[in-house]
Amino acid sequence: MEPFKFHVGLNVTNIEQTTDFYKRLFGQEPVKVEKGYSKFELDNPGLVISFIESKNPSPQFGHMGIRVNSDTDLAEKKAELESLMKIELEETNTSCCFAVQNKFWVKDPDGYEWEVYHFLKDDDKMGGRQDAKEGKKDLVACC
């Protein structure tokens, strides 16, 4: 049996801007582009993600993430992306979702948040993003 892949379908306001953002984030071209639609299929991480143009997308579901295997991988991905898009927040040794992680955050054109993170160890507390604790409304708590 082949390994399974996680699939996410997101509604977005501008398919061209979204497709361009994800080409940069994932470092590859979409496998399918149609009017109002694009789809990427990733092997690492195993993910199928599609975008459907919509007048009223709702990004208030939480966030998505890419888990890398080391702090070296994290630094390489950050260096790759920071010349292509804004790094919204960088966190080091942060407690979030019962885990200690190093990570950074980016937002797509519709406000969907992505964390790119390296898992360091399990933790016994929920934790949360410091900026969310300080009341910044444009970023949600870590989980």
Short mmCIF file of the C-alpha atoms (twelve columns), coordinates in Angstrom:
data_MODEL
# 
_entry.id   MODEL 
# 
loop_
_atom_site.group_PDB 
_atom_site.id 
_atom_site.type_symbol 
_atom_site.label_atom_id 
_atom_site.label_alt_id 
_atom_site.label_comp_id 
_atom_site.label_asym_id 
_atom_site.label_seq_id 
_atom_site.Cartn_x 
_atom_site.Cartn_y 
_atom_site.Cartn_z 
_atom_site.pdbx_PDB_model_num 
ATOM 1   C CA . MET A 1   0.000   0.000  0.000   1 
ATOM 2   C CA . GLU A 2   1.262   3.491  -0.902  1 
ATOM 3   C CA . PRO A 3   1.658   6.019  1.925   1 
ATOM 4   C CA . PHE A 4   -1.332  8.285  2.501   1 
ATOM 5   C CA . LYS A 5   -1.189  12.030 1.862   1 
ATOM 6   C CA . PHE A 6   -3.011  14.689 3.808   1 
ATOM 7   C CA . HIS A 7   -5.401  16.813 1.702   1 
ATOM 8   C CA . VAL A 8   -6.541  20.367 2.425   1 
ATOM 9   C CA . GLY A 9   -8.898  22.433 0.270   1 
ATOM 10  C CA . LEU A 10  -8.975  26.177 0.949   1 
ATOM 11  C CA . ASN A 11  -11.218 28.925 -0.390  1 
ATOM 12  C CA . VAL A 12  -9.221  32.003 -1.458  1 
ATOM 13  C CA . THR A 13  -10.029 35.443 -2.875  1 
ATOM 14  C CA . ASN A 14  -7.399  35.652 -5.631  1 
ATOM 15  C CA . ILE A 15  -6.196  32.421 -7.232  1 
ATOM 16  C CA . GLU A 16  -3.227  34.037 -9.009  1 
ATOM 17  C CA . GLN A 17  -1.813  35.643 -5.838  1 
ATOM 18  C CA . THR A 18  -2.422  32.468 -3.863  1 
ATOM 19  C CA . THR A 19  -0.793  30.227 -6.462  1 
ATOM 20  C CA . ASP A 20  2.245   32.526 -6.597  1 
ATOM 21  C CA . PHE A 21  2.549   32.508 -2.773  1 
ATOM 22  C CA . TYR A 22  2.418   28.713 -2.570  1 
ATOM 23  C CA . LYS A 23  4.859   28.253 -5.460  1 
ATOM 24  C CA . ARG A 24  7.342   30.211 -3.335  1 
ATOM 25  C CA . LEU A 25  6.431   28.488 -0.055  1 
ATOM 26  C CA . PHE A 26  6.607   24.973 -1.482  1 
ATOM 27  C CA . GLY A 27  9.380   25.624 -4.024  1 
ATOM 28  C CA . GLN A 28  7.512   23.943 -6.865  1 
ATOM 29  C CA . GLU A 29  4.872   24.509 -9.523  1 
ATOM 30  C CA . PRO A 30  1.265   23.398 -9.062  1 
ATOM 31  C CA . VAL A 31  0.293   20.100 -10.700 1 
ATOM 32  C CA . LYS A 32  -3.008  21.526 -11.915 1 
ATOM 33  C CA . VAL A 33  -4.228  25.038 -12.702 1 
ATOM 34  C CA . GLU A 34  -7.704  25.790 -13.973 1 
ATOM 35  C CA . LYS A 35  -9.880  28.896 -13.982 1 
ATOM 36  C CA . GLY A 36  -10.357 29.733 -10.290 1 
ATOM 37  C CA . TYR A 37  -8.459  26.642 -9.115  1 
ATOM 38  C CA . SER A 38  -4.947  25.366 -8.466  1 
ATOM 39  C CA . LYS A 39  -3.568  22.227 -6.811  1 
ATOM 40  C CA . PHE A 40  -0.178  21.226 -5.459  1 
ATOM 41  C CA . GLU A 41  0.909   17.670 -4.635  1 
ATOM 42  C CA . LEU A 42  3.882   17.459 -2.299  1 
ATOM 43  C CA . ASP A 43  5.928   14.413 -1.424  1 
ATOM 44  C CA . ASN A 44  7.791   16.057 1.433   1 
ATOM 45  C CA . PRO A 45  5.681   16.712 3.414   1 
ATOM 46  C CA . GLY A 46  3.074   14.334 1.983   1 
ATOM 47  C CA . LEU A 47  0.283   16.783 1.177   1 
ATOM 48  C CA . VAL A 48  -2.295  17.465 -1.492  1 
ATOM 49  C CA . ILE A 49  -3.562  21.034 -1.216  1 
ATOM 50  C CA . SER A 50  -6.068  22.695 -3.503  1 
ATOM 51  C CA . PHE A 51  -7.323  26.263 -3.702  1 
ATOM 52  C CA . ILE A 52  -10.751 27.337 -4.908  1 
ATOM 53  C CA . GLU A 53  -11.410 30.987 -5.691  1 
ATOM 54  C CA . SER A 54  -14.299 32.282 -3.573  1 
ATOM 55  C CA . LYS A 55  -15.777 35.683 -2.774  1 
ATOM 56  C CA . ASN A 56  -15.949 34.957 0.963   1 
ATOM 57  C CA . PRO A 57  -13.099 32.729 2.182   1 
ATOM 58  C CA . SER A 58  -12.915 32.202 5.934   1 
ATOM 59  C CA . PRO A 59  -9.372  31.647 7.226   1 
ATOM 60  C CA . GLN A 60  -10.509 31.506 10.857  1 
ATOM 61  C CA . PHE A 61  -10.025 27.751 11.206  1 
ATOM 62  C CA . GLY A 62  -6.598  27.902 12.885  1 
ATOM 63  C CA . HIS A 63  -3.376  27.334 11.002  1 
ATOM 64  C CA . MET A 64  -1.353  24.830 8.999   1 
ATOM 65  C CA . GLY A 65  2.249   23.789 9.384   1 
ATOM 66  C CA . ILE A 66  5.276   22.166 7.875   1 
ATOM 67  C CA . ARG A 67  7.419   20.160 10.298  1 
ATOM 68  C CA . VAL A 68  11.097  20.025 9.392   1 
ATOM 69  C CA . ASN A 69  13.637  17.564 10.792  1 
ATOM 70  C CA . SER A 70  16.268  19.889 12.291  1 
ATOM 71  C CA . ASP A 71  17.135  23.464 13.177  1 
ATOM 72  C CA . THR A 72  19.455  23.418 10.158  1 
ATOM 73  C CA . ASP A 73  16.468  22.564 7.912   1 
ATOM 74  C CA . LEU A 74  14.469  25.319 9.633   1 
ATOM 75  C CA . ALA A 75  17.200  27.902 9.033   1 
ATOM 76  C CA . GLU A 76  17.540  26.827 5.389   1 
ATOM 77  C CA . LYS A 77  13.787  27.112 4.770   1 
ATOM 78  C CA . LYS A 78  13.677  30.513 6.480   1 
ATOM 79  C CA . ALA A 79  16.621  31.784 4.412   1 
ATOM 80  C CA . GLU A 80  14.902  30.520 1.256   1 
ATOM 81  C CA . LEU A 81  11.576  32.203 2.067   1 
ATOM 82  C CA . GLU A 82  12.565  35.500 3.681   1 
ATOM 83  C CA . SER A 83  13.657  36.976 0.353   1 
ATOM 84  C CA . LEU A 84  10.339  35.886 -1.200  1 
ATOM 85  C CA . MET A 85  7.789   36.786 1.481   1 
ATOM 86  C CA . LYS A 86  7.395   38.406 4.864   1 
ATOM 87  C CA . ILE A 87  8.288   36.326 7.900   1 
ATOM 88  C CA . GLU A 88  5.493   37.350 10.293  1 
ATOM 89  C CA . LEU A 89  7.013   36.007 13.496  1 
ATOM 90  C CA . GLU A 90  9.992   33.916 14.561  1 
ATOM 91  C CA . GLU A 91  9.978   31.922 17.798  1 
ATOM 92  C CA . THR A 92  12.789  30.059 19.504  1 
ATOM 93  C CA . ASN A 93  12.382  27.405 22.169  1 
ATOM 94  C CA . THR A 94  8.686   28.229 22.498  1 
ATOM 95  C CA . SER A 95  6.098   26.129 24.286  1 
ATOM 96  C CA . CYS A 96  3.085   25.617 22.056  1 
ATOM 97  C CA . CYS A 97  0.492   22.844 21.838  1 
ATOM 98  C CA . PHE A 98  2.208   20.744 24.508  1 
ATOM 99  C CA . ALA A 99  5.516   20.828 22.631  1 
ATOM 100 C CA . VAL A 100 8.700   22.879 22.607  1 
ATOM 101 C CA . GLN A 101 9.551   24.088 19.112  1 
ATOM 102 C CA . ASN A 102 11.618  26.504 17.081  1 
ATOM 103 C CA . LYS A 103 9.525   28.032 14.312  1 
ATOM 104 C CA . PHE A 104 8.592   30.895 12.070  1 
ATOM 105 C CA . TRP A 105 5.250   31.996 10.647  1 
ATOM 106 C CA . VAL A 106 4.114   33.264 7.218   1 
ATOM 107 C CA . LYS A 107 0.664   34.286 5.938   1 
ATOM 108 C CA . ASP A 108 -0.764  33.679 2.498   1 
ATOM 109 C CA . PRO A 109 -2.672  36.441 0.642   1 
ATOM 110 C CA . ASP A 110 -5.954  35.505 2.376   1 
ATOM 111 C CA . GLY A 111 -4.472  35.423 5.883   1 
ATOM 112 C CA . TYR A 112 -4.088  31.660 6.250   1 
ATOM 113 C CA . GLU A 113 -1.190  31.162 8.639   1 
ATOM 114 C CA . TRP A 114 1.571   28.604 8.156   1 
ATOM 115 C CA . GLU A 115 4.112   27.682 10.779  1 
ATOM 116 C CA . VAL A 116 7.360   26.099 9.681   1 
ATOM 117 C CA . TYR A 117 8.726   24.381 12.754  1 
ATOM 118 C CA . HIS A 118 11.226  22.005 14.289  1 
ATOM 119 C CA . PHE A 119 9.815   19.893 17.123  1 
ATOM 120 C CA . LEU A 120 12.290  19.787 20.017  1 
ATOM 121 C CA . LYS A 121 10.469  17.878 22.764  1 
ATOM 122 C CA . ASP A 122 7.107   17.240 24.389  1 
ATOM 123 C CA . ASP A 123 5.935   19.720 27.023  1 
ATOM 124 C CA . ASP A 124 3.383   19.507 29.822  1 
ATOM 125 C CA . LYS A 125 1.658   22.821 29.076  1 
ATOM 126 C CA . MET A 126 -0.397  24.203 26.222  1 
ATOM 127 C CA . GLY A 127 1.692   27.352 25.869  1 
ATOM 128 C CA . GLY A 128 0.910   29.916 23.223  1 
ATOM 129 C CA . ARG A 129 2.340   32.580 20.994  1 
ATOM 130 C CA . GLN A 130 3.641   35.525 22.965  1 
ATOM 131 C CA . ASP A 131 2.118   38.057 20.562  1 
ATOM 132 C CA . ALA A 132 -1.316  36.429 20.933  1 
ATOM 133 C CA . LYS A 133 -0.974  36.635 24.719  1 
ATOM 134 C CA . GLU A 134 -0.201  40.343 24.329  1 
ATOM 135 C CA . GLY A 135 -3.501  40.886 22.516  1 
ATOM 136 C CA . LYS A 136 -2.412  41.270 18.890  1 
ATOM 137 C CA . LYS A 137 -5.616  40.446 17.036  1 
ATOM 138 C CA . ASP A 138 -4.162  39.599 13.605  1 
ATOM 139 C CA . LEU A 139 -2.388  36.466 14.842  1 
ATOM 140 C CA . VAL A 140 -4.069  33.537 16.584  1 
ATOM 141 C CA . ALA A 141 -2.736  31.501 19.490  1 
ATOM 142 C CA . CYS A 142 -0.280  28.810 18.468  1 
ATOM 143 C CA . CYS A 143 -2.873  26.063 18.184  1 
# 
